[in-house]
Amino acid sequence: MHGLAQNGNREGLRRVLFMVSKFSQMRNSLAVSDLKQDIQIVALNKNRERLREL
């Protein structure tokens, strides 16, 4: 019985680790897309300033 309980825990742990890695991957891709948006916004603002100078 003890071996079975350990095995169950290991399986649960694996599942939790999988979820955590999935979540961190999602968070990383979200952060990257946010960063890209920020960069685009900054670039747009710089272009607007340049147009004003013209």
N, C-alpha and C positions, 0 to 999 in steps of 0.2 A: 504493500500500500504506500509505503514511504516513497518508493521510486516513482510511483504514479503521480503522487502529489508534486514531486520535484519536476517531473516532466511537464505537468500542467502549468506550473509556474513559469518554466522556461518558455513554453509556447506563448503564454500571456506576455511575457517580457519581450519576446520577439515581435509580437503584434504591436506592443506599445512603442518599441523602437522604430518599427516600420512607420507607424502613424507620425511619430515625432519627425522622422527624416522627411516624410512626405510634406508635413506642415512647414518645415524649415525650407524645403525646396520651393514651396508655393510662396512663402514669405519673401524669399530671396528674389524670385522672379517678379513679385509685386514691387519690391523695393527698386529693382532695376528699371521697371517700366515707369515708376514714379520719378526716378532719376532722369530718365530720358525725357519725360514730360517737362520736368524742371529745366533741363538744358534747352529744350525747344522754346519754352517761355522766355528764358533769358535771351536766347538768340533773337526771338521776335522783338523783344524790347530794345535790344541793341540796334536791330534793323530800323525800328521806328525812330530811334534817336538819330540815326544816320540820315534817314529821310528828312527829318526836321531840319538838320543842318544844311541839307541841300536846299 
